[in-house]
Amino acid sequence: MSIDVALSNSQKRQCFNLLRKLSPWRKGPFRLGGIDIDTEWRSDWKWQRVAPHLAPLKYRKVLDVGGGSGYHAWRMAGEGAAFVLVIDPSPRFYWQFQAVRHFVGDADGGRTQFLPVGIEDVPEKLGFFDTVFSMGVLYHRPSPLEHLQQLKEALAPGGELILETLVVEGDEQTVFVPGERYAAMPNVYFLPSSKALCHWLERCGFSNVRVVDEAVTTLDEQRSTDWMTYQSLADFLDPDDPTLTVEGYPAPRRAVIIANRA
Ligand SMILES: C[S@@+](CC[C@H](N)C(=O)[O-])C[C@H]1O[C@@H](n2cnc3c(N)ncnc32)[C@H](O)[C@@H]1O
């Protein structure tokens, strides 16, 4: 995402230093006033996998649950959504969003907003949003079916859910529950197969459930950079067999599933 703002050399230096203070930058990339923020994740690649399959976002009210720094939200607003709300409890992501907002100004007419709250803070049975995204969140939830119900309740009838999450290979009954860590992450609970996830969605009352993408995460998509200097995917895979994590589990594989609230 690129915002062209003319900055003097000293303004650019100041902005660079301030933006650096908000590191680690995980979701992006951004180019703000000529400053390139090379984030850990190529979130633009995820967007390229998701975007072609969406009901057009123009004029839709959109919720991005666990939307991180807001990278995808700006892309949704760019597609003409009437309103995009990011919810994410991470203070760092909130301030990264606000830093980007500083450069965007009112160019989006204030259509893109961020509330630093979690899915559990969304009122029950809201039935408001035309499109709800949950990307990279389900595997962090200890009760995945409850998460699916919460997403459904946030949608207006007929609305569209875009669910992106870690999956494993397998059939309708395959669900993998790792030990204390998965790819070094401590808070990973349920990794279903994409077929099992479709089954869950149907059991939760979604219709028109379909897998639109499934792929193993590459070392080019998630890696350490100058803006995220900690360990990244390469450090979390078995050095002798990159098809496995350091714990010996299948390496991260992600699916995108789309469904409608009946
Ligand atoms: C792996 S990141 C995914 C970010 C982004 N959606 C993406 O796909 O790149 C998971 C996000 O979920 C957020 N999160 C954690 N607990 C949450 C909750 N209870 N409700 C909503 N989001 C949550 C985290 O702060 C984090 O930003």
The ligand as a Gaussian input file, in Angstrom:
#p B3LYP/6-31G(d) Opt

LIG

0 1
 C       -1.994000     -13.971000      12.790000
 S       -2.654000     -12.362000      13.078000
 C       -3.595000     -12.105000      11.596000
 C       -3.578000     -10.668000      11.111000
 C       -4.281000     -10.436000       9.776000
 N       -5.686000     -10.710000       9.860000
 C       -3.661000     -11.250000       8.679000
 O       -4.335000     -12.129000       8.139000
 O       -2.505000     -11.033000       8.341000
 C       -3.911000     -12.666000      14.306000
 C       -4.504000     -11.394000      14.853000
 O       -5.587000     -11.716000      15.720000
 C       -5.584000     -10.756000      16.758000
 N       -6.378000     -11.266000      17.880000
 C       -5.958000     -11.945000      18.977000
 N       -6.993000     -12.192000      19.809000
 C       -8.096000     -11.667000      19.214000
 C       -9.471000     -11.582000      19.581000
 N       -9.917000     -12.084000      20.727000
 N      -10.339000     -10.962000      18.734000
 C       -9.884000     -10.449000      17.564000
 N       -8.593000     -10.489000      17.179000
 C       -7.708000     -11.086000      17.979000
 C       -4.109000     -10.567000      17.061000
 O       -3.843000      -9.368000      17.771000
 C       -3.511000     -10.582000      15.667000
 O       -3.425000      -9.302000      15.126000

